[in-house]
Amino acid sequence: MNHHHTYGLVSYIMIDDALYPSAHNRRDPYALPAFDIRGQWVYPSRYNEYMAPQLPVYMFDGEYLIATGHGEEAAGLPVFEIRCMCMPQLAYGDPSNSQ
C-alpha cells in the first residue's frame, strides 16, 4: 500500500502506518463513520436525501484533513476541515500533488 498518497476515493485513509476509517454515506447500512477525533465521530460533509451515495475525496495537508466534495454534481459543497493535530504527519513522496 502506498504510504505517500494524500487524496483519493477511499473507505480508509492511510496515515503513516495506521488506517483511519472514512465515511461512505450515513444512509448506507454498511458505511463506517468518518474519523474519531477526540472520541467524537465526525462526518465529512452534509449528507441529505438528495445526494446519491458516493465516497468522499480526502486530502491531508499535514495539519488538516479536508473533504473536497463528492463529485462534479456536488462541486458546490463547502470544503470541510478538521483540525487533526492528534494525527501523525504524512510522509510526502509525491511532489506532483497540488491543491
C-alpha positions in Angstrom: 0.0 0.0 0.0 1.3 3.4 -0.9 2.1 5.4 2.2 2.6 8.7 0.3 -0.8 9.3 -1.2 -2.7 12.3 0.1 -6.0 12.1 -1.7 -8.4 9.6 -3.4 -11.7 7.8 -3.2 -11.3 5.8 0.0 -13.1 3.8 2.6 -10.0 4.0 4.7 -7.1 6.6 4.6 -3.5 5.6 5.3 -1.7 8.0 7.6 1.8 6.7 8.4 1.3 3.0 9.4 -2.2 3.4 10.6 -5.5 3.1 8.7 -8.3 5.5 9.6 -11.9 4.8 8.6 -13.7 7.2 6.4 -17.4 7.7 5.7 -19.4 6.4 2.8 -22.9 7.7 3.4 -24.9 7.7 6.6 -27.9 6.1 4.8 -25.7 3.2 3.7 -26.1 0.5 6.4 -22.6 -0.8 5.7 -20.9 2.6 6.0 -18.3 3.4 8.5 -18.3 6.7 10.4 -15.8 9.3 9.3 -12.9 10.0 11.8 -12.9 9.5 15.5 -11.4 12.9 16.7 -11.0 13.1 20.4 -13.7 10.5 21.0 -16.3 12.1 18.7 -17.4 10.7 15.3 -17.1 13.4 12.6 -18.7 13.1 9.2 -17.0 14.9 6.3 -20.0 16.7 4.8 -23.7 17.4 4.9 -25.4 14.2 3.7 -29.0 14.6 2.7 -31.7 12.7 0.8 -30.9 14.5 -2.4 -27.3 13.2 -2.6 -26.6 9.9 -4.2 -24.3 7.6 -2.2 -20.7 8.4 -3.1 -17.3 8.1 -1.5 -15.9 11.4 -0.3 -12.5 12.6 -1.5 -9.9 13.5 1.2 -6.7 15.5 1.2 -4.4 15.7 4.2 -2.0 18.7 4.2 -0.1 17.8 7.3 -2.3 19.9 9.6 -5.8 19.5 8.2 -7.9 16.6 6.9 -10.0 18.1 4.2 -13.0 16.6 2.4 -13.2 18.1 -1.0 -16.7 17.1 -2.1 -18.5 14.2 -3.6 -18.1 14.7 -7.4 -18.9 17.1 -10.2 -22.6 17.2 -9.4 -21.8 18.3 -5.8 -18.9 20.6 -6.6 -20.6 23.5 -4.8 -20.4 21.9 -1.4 -18.2 23.7 1.1 -14.9 22.2 2.0 -14.9 20.7 5.4 -11.8 21.0 7.6 -11.0 19.0 10.7 -8.1 20.2 12.9 -6.2 17.0 13.5 -3.1 17.8 15.4 -3.6 14.5 17.1 -2.9 12.6 13.9 0.6 11.7 12.7 2.0 13.6 9.7 2.0 12.1 6.2 5.4 11.5 4.6 5.2 13.4 1.3 6.7 11.4 -1.5 4.7 12.7 -4.5 5.7 16.3 -5.4 3.2 16.4 -8.2 0.3 16.6 -5.6 -1.3 20.1 -5.6 -4.5 21.7 -4.4 
